[in-house]
Amino acid sequence: MGTTNEPGSVDYDLIVIGGGAAGFFGAITAAEVSPGLRVLILEKAPEVLGKVRISGGGRCNVTHACFDPNELIERYPRGGRSLIGPLYQWGPTDTVEWFESHGVELKTEADGRMFPITDKSKTIVDCLMGTARREGVEVRTRCEVRSATPSFDGTRWEIELINGDQLRTRSLLVATGGIRGGIGGRIAKDAGHQVEPAAPSLFTFKISDEPELLDLAGIAVPEAIASVPGTKLREQGPVLITHWGLSGPAILRLSAWGARDLQRTNYCFQVVIDWTGLGSIGAVDEGLRQWREQHQRATVIGRPAFGLPSRLWKWIVKAAQIEDDRRWSNLTRDEHQALTQKLGASVFSVTGKSTNKDEFVTCGGVVLKEVDFRTMESRLAPGLFFAGEVLDIDGITGGFNFQAAWTTGRIAGEAIADFAGTEKE
């Protein structure tokens, strides 16, 4: 594309760096609010909306059915307070209505997660791409940015691509996702912003000291409690045993809230699992005593308590060193205590986390006090906006990170449309 060197001249009214959820929503919003804007999305990957495509097991957890912003911000380990105003501007209700007005109906599952009724992320991808196309948003893939700098007169941003091409834009929206080694963090730093270092969030735990546990891969306990000794980290919910360790919503939430603390341990720490979900050894002890009275003639290994899956129960009984032919009526005091301990406080040594390619979220990013959350514009560099995970905001699993992307992208897009419209007058 040819350019001109005239002062104040631009190729686009808005260039978005990053073709993910936040970037697309920001671009679409600007184009919808101010028809005729010249909007370009630059994405370095071969295709856009990569995380949208694979999230939720390919179903796309669009948002969460939590419609009170004051309650919603409690789902963000970092950045929740900054989001309170934006969520009043654009929250889950607005997200649901927007997608429905664009032909996509969402459904709410028992745990509050919201998905397209098709159960296919392609539905969301097609909606966003189709809307962008109708609104005249240009999209370029395999297009990596080398640098972005403000012009000398401050009227535009000058973008240099890896292939040497140069573009000029009135407004720049950085929506590159996590800042680990990416251009988003570099642009922010070059503009004078502080950037919190990246740390993985929403990861699973590698367990190597209990190889027999890993034979139970696929078993899930719906109301277990996971905690990390010596910290306040404690989460209740589904825990899934995998072929490498522990996963499931409770583990992922624990990893989100403990992202910084667990990184400092180099991912070598202990995790305690209460398989019963009762929350205390005393409660487990009492529940086990009542179970014994009701099933005295049965063998311990053959009559699982607390509704636990049979295979997991057998592993717990063996871990408590109770013989297969031991009946409940003959359980010794020491065996009872050992079983209680294994049920209510199984201790595992974590020796790592899931690999980087499996991590959907990182904490860290542009320091929030340097961004105006009424517009998502930089307080340091006029015409520079941020949205999505490039900010130091991250949520627990359940659709909260996508909601932060829709919210910040929407607010940025509206502000950019107003800014561009004013400049054109």
N, C-alpha and C positions, 0 to 999 in steps of 0.2 A: 504494500500500500504506500502510495506517495505521501509525503508530508511537506509542510511548509514551515519556514523559519520565522514567519511573521509573529511578533509578540502577541501572546494570548491565543494563537491559533491552536485548534485541537482536532484530533481525528475522531474522538469519541467524547460523549458527555460523561460516560461511566465505563471504566474498565474494572472488572472483577477478577482478581487473581484467586483461582480455586473453584473448581466445578463441582463442589459438594452441595449438601443440603442448604447451608447458610448462604453460600455464594449464589446458587440458583434462586433462592427465595428473595435475596436482596435485589438481584438483577430483574426478576419478574416484577417485583413490587415497584421498582423505579419506573419500569416500562408501562405498567398498568396505571400508575398514578399520574404519570406525565407522558401521554402518548407522543410518539415521535422522537423520544430520546434515542441517541445513538449509544447502544449498550453492547459491550463485548465481554464474554467470559473466556478466560484463558485457563486451560487445564493441561498440566504436563503429562498426565497419564493417557493411554490410548482411548479411554472412554470416561465420560463424566459420571457423577453420582455413584462412585464405586462402593462407598459404605452403605448407601441406601439399598443397593442391589443385594448385599450379602447380610444385612442386619436382620436380627430376629430369625435366624435360620432361613433366610430368603423370603420372609414374610413382611419385614419392615415394621418395627414397633414405632409407629408414627408419633405418638404422644402418650400421655397417661391421663386417666379420668380423675384428675385431682384439680378442681376448678377454683379453689381458693388460693390466691397467690401467697398468702401468709403461711399456709400449710405446704404449698408447693416448694417454697424456697428451702424447706427443711430437707429436701431430697438432694441438695447440692453441697457436697463436702467443702467446696471452695466456690465463692462467687455468689452465693444465695442472696446475701443482703443487697448486693448491687443489682440483682435481677428483680427485686420487688417492684420497682416502678415500671420497668419494661413489661413485666408479666401482667400488670394492670392494663397496660396499653394493648398488649397482644399475648393472650394466654391460650391454654388448651381449647377453650370454647371457640375462640377465633380461628384457631387452626382447624378444628373439626368443621366449622362452617365454611372456611375457605375451600377445603378439599371437596366438601359436598357441593359447593357452588361451581366447582370445576369438574363435577361428574364422578367423584370418588366418595363412596359411602364407607364410613369406618364403623367398626364394632368394638365393644368393650368386653374383655375377658374377665374372669372371676377375680383376678389379682389386680385389675385396673388398667392393664396394658391395652392399648388400642391399636388395631390393625385394620387394613383394608378388608372388606368382606370377602374379597377374592383370595385372601391369604397369600398374595403374591406381591413381592416388592416391585415387580415389573409394572404393576398398576400405578404405583407412586412415581416411578421413573418416567413412565409414559405421560402421566399427567404433567409433571414438571417440564419435561422436554417439549411436549406439545404446546403448553402454555407459553413457554419461552419463544418457540417458533412463531406462534400467532402474534405475539407482541413485538416481533421483529428483533429479538435478542440474538446476536451473533455468537456462535460458540466455536472455539478452536481447540482441538485436542492435540496432544503431542507438542505442546507449545510451552516451553519452559522459560520462566523469567529469570534474567541475570540480575537486574537491578531496577529500582524505582526511586527516582529522586525528584524533588520539586524543582520547577523551573526557576531561573534567576529572579524573574519578576513576580513569582508566587501565584501566577494565574493558572497553572496547570501542573500535571505530573508527567514526567517523561519516563517511559518504560523501555528498557532494553531487553530484548530476547536473546536466548542462547545462540540462535542462528544469526545474530547481528541486526535483525530488524529493530526499528525504533518506532514507538507509538506515543501519542500525546493524548492525554485525557483531562477533562475538567475535574473529575472526581475519581478517586481510587478506593475500592473496597477490597481489603485483604481478608480473605476467608479460606485460608490454606489448610485449616485443620491444625493438628498438633504441631508445636514449634520445634520438635526434635530434629535438628539438622535441616530445617526447611527455609525457604525464601521468606516466609511470613515473618519469622523472628528476625531475620536480617534486615528486612525493610523497616520493621518497628525500631530496631536498635539504631539504624542509620538516621531515622527521624528523631532520635533522641529519647526514645522510650526505654524504660527499664523492662526487662523480660525475666520472669521467674523461670528457673531451669525446669526442664521436663522431667516428669516421673511417671512411670506407667501406672495406670489405674484400671480397675475392672480386669484383673487377671486371676488365674487359677493357681492352686498350690501344688507343687511337686512334693510327693511323699516317697521317701526311699527306705525308711527304717521299718516299714510294715509291708513286705512284699505280698503276704497273703491277703491283705486288704485289697490290693489291686486286682486280685482275682475276682472281686465282687463288682467290677466295672459295670456300670449301667444301673446299679441300685440307687434309688433316691429316697430320702427320708423327708417328708413334707414340712415338719415343724421342729427341726433340730436347732440347736444353739451353738454357734461358733464364737470363740473368744481367743484373745491373745494374752497370755499371762504377763503381768507387769504393765499393762496398758488399759485404757478404758474401752478398747475395741471389743464390741460384742454385738452380734447380729443373730436374729432368729428368722428362720424360713427354710426353704428347701435346700438340702445339701446332697450333692450328687457325687458318687464315687466313680472315678474315671480310671482308665488304664495307666494314668501317671500320678493320680493323687485325688484331690478334692476340688469340686467345682459346685455350681449351682448358685442361685440368687443370694443366699446368705454369705457364701464365700466371696462372691463378686462385690457385694456391698461392703464387706469387711475390708477388702483390698482397696476399695475407693476411699473409705474414711481413713484408712491407714497408709495411703500411698506414700507419703513422705517418711513416716516412721519405719515402714517395712523396707523402703529403699535403703535407709541408713543401716539396716541389718545385713544388707547385701542378700536379702531374701533367705536368710537362715535364722529361723525362729521357731518357737513352738506354738501350735494351735490346739486348743482343747475343744472337743465336741461333746455336747450333751445330746445323745441320740434320742432321748425321751422328750425333750423340749420343756421339761418341768422347771428347769432353772435353778435347782439346788440339789445337793446330795441328799439332804434330809427328805425332800419330796420324793426323790427316786427310792430311797430306802423304805419309806412308808408305802409307796405304791407296790414295791416288790413284796413286802410283807403281806399285803392284802392279796396279791396274786398267788402267793404260796399257799395261803389258807384255802383258796378256792380250787387249787389244782394239785393237792398234795400227792395224789397217786401217780400223776404224770411225770415223765422224765423232764428234767430242766431243758435239755436241748430240744425236746420235741414239742414244747408248749411255749412259744414266744410270748413275751409280755410287751405291753405298751404299743401293740399293733405293729411291731417292727417286722420287716421282711424276713422270711425264714432263713435265707442264706446269711444275711447280716447277723441275725440272732445267733446262729450257729458259730459264726466267727467270734462274736463277743463272748459266748460261753467258753469256747476253747481258749480265748485269750485270758479268761479268768481262771484257767486251769481246772475246769470242772469236767469230770469224766462223763462220757456219753450215757452211761447207765444210771447216773445219779438222779434220784427222784427229788421232787420239791420237798417232800416230808423229811428227807435225810440230809438236806443241805446243811453243811456246817456253818458256824458263825463266820469263820474266816472266808469261806466260799461265798457266803452271802455278801460280805463286805467287798470282796474282790469283784463280784458281779455288779454290785451297786456302783463301784468306782468306774468300771469299764462302761457302764451304761450312761452314767451322768458326767463323766470327765475323762474320756479317752484322750490321751495326750499323743500327739504326732509331731515329729520333727520335720519342718518344712525346709527343703534344701534347694529351692528354686521356684520360679514362676513359669507361667506359660510363655512361649516364645514370642518375640516381637510381632511376628506376622499375625498372631491371634489376638493381639491387644487392639481394641477398638478405640480406646480413650487414653489420653495422657492428661495429667494435671500440669500446671505451668502455663506460661504465656504472658501476654502483655499485661503489665500491672494495671489494675482496674481503676485506680484513682486518677490515672492519666487519660481516661476515656470519659467523654460526656455521655452518660447512659440515656439521656433524653434524645440523643441523635445517633449515638455510636461513633461520633467523630472524635478524632484525636484532639486532646487539649493542647498538643504541642505543634501539630502540623496541619494547618487548614486544608480541607479537601481530602484528608486521609481518614478512612473509616475502617472499623474492624467488626467482624461478626463470626460467631461460632467458636470453635475450639482453639483458635489462635489466641483468644482471650484466656486469662487465668480463671476459667470457669469449667467445672466438670460435675456431672451428676452421677447418681447411682444408676444401676441397671433398671430398665422399666419404661423407657421412652423419654426420660428427662433430658438427655443430651440432645436428642433431636428437637425437643421443645425449645431448648435454649438456642438452637440453631435457627429455628423458624422465627423466634421472638427477636433475636438480635438482627437477623437478616431483614426482617420486616421493617424494624425501626430505622435501620440504616438506609434501606431502599426508599422509605418515605422521606427521610431527611435529604437524601441525595436528589430526589425528584424536586423537592422544594428549592434546594440549592441551585440545581441546574436551571430550573424555571426562572429563578430570580436573575441568574447570570444572563439569560437569553433576552430578558426584557430591556 
